[in-house]
Amino acid sequence: MSATGVLLAAGLGERLRPLTESIPKPALPLLDIPLGAWGLCNLLEATSDIVVNASYSSDVVFGALAPYGEFETLDEGTAPWGTGGTLASLRERISSTALVCNGDALTEVSVARLLAEHRRMGAAATVAVSRVDTGADLSVDSGRVTGFIDRRSEPDAPGARYLGIAAFEAPTLKLLPDTRPLGLAESLLRPLAESGEVATFSSERYALDVGTVARYLEASLDLLEGRGPVGPRPPPGEFVEAGSARAYLGLDVASDEESIGPGAIILAGARLHEGSYVANAIVWPDEEVPAGTRVVNGVWARGRFVSAAKSDPNRT
């Protein structure tokens, strides 16, 4: 049985602004590799039939991901259709199973393993989840989704958190109305869950929704220290020791040793001028950090510093 992978790479990335005013979220560089490449390669381990959707700066998204595998493009125009709307538009070409992966999911959860378990259980839909004591999205009982939890109104609720990967059998997509934008949870997951048809694939492997500046920095530092998933290919730069931690220097970086502090991630072509200092921070490709400038706990992008000081407690 064939499966169709769908990498969800549309959306405006509003929580990541101002970074996403310049680069759409799936193209954000993590150690000089676009964020969406992790999800694309994860899907490619399960199927060769892949669709990548995009709306904002779709040419940038498709161009950034093209070196990492073959896929069909779905340009949704200036306004994204919502996950439900995207799947509804693909109903006619999905003949067996739709494998959905969020383009901002940095995870070790295997799409191929989820698909195998989904078919073993014979479920109409299967979602990847992790058990959490607080910040849950779903109520789960005996391996099935039994309800939904609004984190905004119930931030401390225990249960399961959705990890951005799911499988849906083709007949379930007929439940989707032809309206846009259309959310997946209300239009498809909720009615399936109410009839007991949504199974769970539970995992305690690394999973992070890279949806804020703080999480973008967290994801980059995790990859720097080897805590995150293995990348779709090795980063093109080099890892160096910087005090008590590592640092990453992309290709053609110009800097002196004194400017590189622990956790510095200097992407390809960036230049650190004399007396500047970077620690636990990212400098974007081809940027110049002025002399005497400190870049700590944030991102230097488009000629300015973007702080990641606000913590994000709802880690996935």
N, C-alpha and C positions, 0 to 999 in steps of 0.2 A: 504494500500500500504506500502510495506516495504521500508526501507532506509538503506543504507550502510554508516557507518561513516568511514572516513579516517583521522587518525591523522598523519600529516606530520612531522615525527621526524627524517628524514635524513638530510643531509647537514653537512658541516664541521664547521659551526659556526665561520667563519674566523674573523668577527668583534669582537668576544668575546675572541680572543686569548690574552694572553696565557692561560686563564682559560680552554678553550675547548681543549687544548693540553692534558689535564688530564681527563676531564669529558665531554662527549658529551652534547650539549646544553639542550636537553630535560631532562637530569638527573641532571642538576645543582640544588643544594639545595636552596629552599626558605623556611626559617624557618624549615629546616629539612624535607621538602616535595619536591619531584622532580618537576621541572617546568612543564613538560609534563603532570603531573597528573591533572592539572586544565583543559586542553583541553580534556583529555580522559574522565573525569567525566562529562564534559559539553556534549560531544557526547553521553555518556551513558544515559543522560536524554531524548534523542530523539530516540535512537535505541539501541538494544542489539547486533547488528551485526557491529562489529568494526574491522578495519584493522589498525595496526600500522606499518609504514615502518621505516626502519633505514638503514644506510650504515656504517658510522664510528662507531666503538665500539658498534655494534648492540646488543651484549649480555648484555652490560651495560645498554643500553636504555630499552630493554625488561625486564631485571631484576628489574630495578628501578620502572617501571610502573606496574609490575605484581600484587603488593598488592592492587592496586586501581581499579581493574575490569578485566573482561575477554576480551580478544581480540585475533585476529589472527595476526600472525607476517608475515611481508614481508621484508626479508633481501635482500637488493639491492647490496650487495657486497661492494667492496672498493670505487666505484665511484657512487654517487647518480645519479638517472635518471632524476631529475627535476620533478616538480609537474605534468607537462603534461605527462611525461613518466610513472610516477607512476599510474596515472588514466588510461592511455592507457593499462597498464598491467592488470588492474582490470576490463576491459570492460565486460568480459564474466561472471563475478560473480555479477556484479551490474545490478539488474533487474528493479529497479525503480528509486530511487534518490540517488545520491552520495552527502554526506555531508562532506565537507572538512574543517578541522580546523588546523591551523598552530600550531606546537608543541611548539613554543615560544610565543604564544599569552596568556597573562594574562588578562582576560577580564570578565566583567559581562554581556556581550552580550550573550543571550540565543540561543543555537543552536536549541532547540525545538521550540522556538517562531519564529525563522527565517524559519524553515521548515514549520510551519503552515501558515505563511504569503506567503511563496513561493508557496504553493499549492493553497492557496486562490486566488492568482493572476494568477495562471496558466502559469507562466513564464517558459521558457526553462532553465534559470539560474537566481539565485538571489545572490547578494553579500552584506555582511554587511559593512556599511560605516558610517562615521561621517562627518558632514559638517565642513569644515575648511576654514579659511580666507587665509592661506598660506600653502604651503607644500602638495598640493593635488595630488592624483594619478589619479583621474577620473573626467571627465566632466559629469554632470548629468542634465537631464531636465525632469520634470514631472515624477520623479520616475524611470527613465530609464537611463542607461549608454549610453552616446553619443560619448565619446572619451577618450583617454588615455593621461596622462601628465607625462613627464619624470622629476622627481624631481631634477635630477642632472643638467639639463639644465634650468628648470623653477622652482627653489626652492620656489618662492613667489606666485605661481599661486593659486588662490582660487578654491574651488570645493569640492570634496569629497575624503576622505582617506579610502582606503581599510583596514578592520580590521582583516583580516586573517580568515574569516569564509565565506563559500559559499555553495550553493546547485546547483547541475546540474542534469537535467533529463538524464536518461540512453542513449536515442538516440543521445544526443549531443556529447557523447564521441566518436562517430564514426568519428567525425571531426579530431580527433587526429591522426597524422601520427605515424608510428612505428619507430621513430628515438629517440635517446637518446644522451645527455640530451635534454630535451624538456621543454621549459617554458610554463606555463599555459596561461599567458596573450596573447602572440602572437599567440599561436596555437589554443586556444579555446575561450577565452574571447573576443578577438578582432573581429573575424568573427561573433560571436553571437551579439556583441554590434553593429556592422555595420548594422545588420538586425533588430535592435531594440528589441532583445530578452533577454537582461540582465536587470532584475529589481533590485532595491535597497531596502535593509532593513536598514533604517536609525536609528541610536542609539546614544544617548549622554551618555550612561553608561560608566563606567571605561573601558579603553582598552589601553594596553601597549604592544608594540612589544619589547620583552626582547632580543634585538639583540646586545647590546654593554655592556661593563663593567659598564658604567654610568647608563644604564637602568636596569641592573641587581641589582645594589645597590638601585636605585630608587624603583624598584618593591619590594625589601625586606623591605625597610623603609616604603613604603606604607602599606604593610601587617602588619608590626609592629604597625603602628599607626591606623590600622583599616580602611584605605582608599581604600584598594583593595578589590577584590572579596572574598567572604567566601571560605575557602579552602575545598578541598575534604574530609579532616578530620582535627580535631584540631591539631595544632603543638604539638609534644610530650614533649617539654620543658616547661619553665615557663616564664611569663612576669613579669618584675620587674621595679620599678621606679628608674630612674637614672638622678638625677638633675631635669631639667625641662621637660624631655621626658621619654619614655619607653626604656627598653632594653629587649633582649631575651637571655635566657640561656638554651641551649639544655641539654639533659640528660648527666650526668656524666661530666659536665664541672668543671674544677678546676680553681678557681680564687679568689682573694680577692676583697672586695667591691671597693677599690680605683682604681682598673684597669678597672672598668665598667663605661663608660661615656654615655651620651645621645646618643641614636641610636645605641648602641653596639648590634651586633647580633653574638652571640658566639654559634656555632653549636656543635652538639653532640660530646662529647669526647675531645673537645679542652682544652688546658691548657694555662693559662696566667701566666707567671712567675712574680715574685716580681718586682714591679716598672714599669711594662708594662701598657699601657693605650690604650683603644679602644673606639672610638666614631664615630658615623655615618659611620660605617664600618662593614664588615663581616669577621669573622674568620671561615675558613672551618672546617669540622669535623676532629677530631683527630690531628689537627695542634698544634704546640707549638710556642707561641709568646715569644721570648727571653726576659730576664730581661731588663728593661729600654727601651724597644721598643715602639714607638708610632705608632698606626695604626689608621689613620684618613682619612675619605673620600676615601675609597677603599676597597680592599679585600686582606686578608692574606691567601695565598694558596700555597701549595707545598713549604713552607719554605721561601716565599718572599712576598713583598708587591706589589700589582698591583693597580695603581692609577685609580680613576674614575674622575680625575680632568677635563678632556675634556667634556664639556657640549654637549648634544645632543638636538638641538632645535626641531627636528621633532618628537615630542611626538605623539603617537597614542593612 
